[in-house]
Amino acid sequence: MQKHTLKIILAPRITEKGCYVFNVAQGANKNQIAQAIKTIFKVTPRKIAVVTIPRKTVITRGTNRTGIAGGGKKAYVYLKKGETIELV
């Protein structure tokens, strides 16, 4: 199953030093994420770690109703020294 490159990387997150974090599509794997990073930002990732964010049960403040929040997937992208990604 080939996904379109622009639909794999959903949004950037606040980054750490030397590491960039992105929200990615649920069905994306490391190879697809690496290819998307190469295509969009023109840099080669050194390492990619993928983490699944679990869905959580939450209670609303006003009505005390329960619901389910979020979930998703995020990718930690490590680059070679000297390479950077400009997030505007």
C-alpha positions in Angstrom: 0.0 0.0 0.0 1.7 3.2 -1.2 0.6 6.4 0.5 1.1 9.8 -0.9 4.2 11.4 0.6 2.5 14.6 1.9 -0.1 12.5 3.7 2.5 10.7 5.8 3.9 13.7 7.7 0.9 15.4 9.3 2.4 18.1 11.6 5.6 19.0 13.4 5.8 18.9 17.2 8.0 20.9 19.6 11.5 19.6 19.0 14.3 18.5 21.3 18.0 19.2 20.7 19.2 17.2 17.7 15.9 15.5 17.3 12.7 16.5 15.3 9.3 15.1 16.2 6.4 14.8 13.8 2.8 13.5 14.0 2.5 10.9 11.3 -0.2 8.8 9.7 -1.5 5.8 11.6 -0.5 3.3 8.8 3.0 4.8 8.1 6.1 2.7 8.7 9.7 3.8 9.1 10.6 3.4 5.5 7.7 5.6 4.4 8.5 8.2 7.0 12.2 8.3 5.9 11.2 8.6 2.2 8.8 11.5 3.1 11.4 13.3 5.1 13.9 13.0 2.2 11.3 14.3 -0.3 9.8 17.2 1.7 12.9 18.5 3.6 15.8 17.3 1.4 17.7 15.7 4.3 18.6 12.1 5.0 17.5 10.8 8.4 20.1 8.9 10.4 17.6 7.2 12.7 13.8 7.1 13.1 11.9 5.9 16.2 8.1 5.5 15.9 5.8 5.7 18.9 2.1 4.9 19.1 0.2 7.4 21.3 -2.6 5.5 23.1 -6.2 6.7 23.2 -7.2 7.9 26.6 -10.6 8.0 28.5 -11.2 11.6 29.7 -14.0 13.3 31.6 -15.3 16.7 30.6 -15.2 19.5 33.1 -18.7 20.9 32.9 -20.9 17.9 32.2 -18.9 15.1 33.7 -19.3 13.0 30.6 -16.7 10.5 29.5 -15.1 10.5 26.1 -12.1 9.2 24.3 -9.2 11.6 23.5 -6.6 11.5 20.8 -4.4 8.7 20.0 -2.2 8.6 17.0 1.4 8.1 16.0 4.6 10.2 16.2 8.0 9.8 14.8 11.3 10.9 16.3 13.7 11.8 13.4 17.4 12.1 14.0 19.6 13.7 11.4 23.3 13.6 10.5 25.5 16.3 12.1 25.2 19.6 10.2 21.8 18.9 8.7 18.8 20.8 9.9 15.1 21.1 9.1 13.6 24.5 8.9 10.2 24.5 10.6 8.3 27.7 9.9 
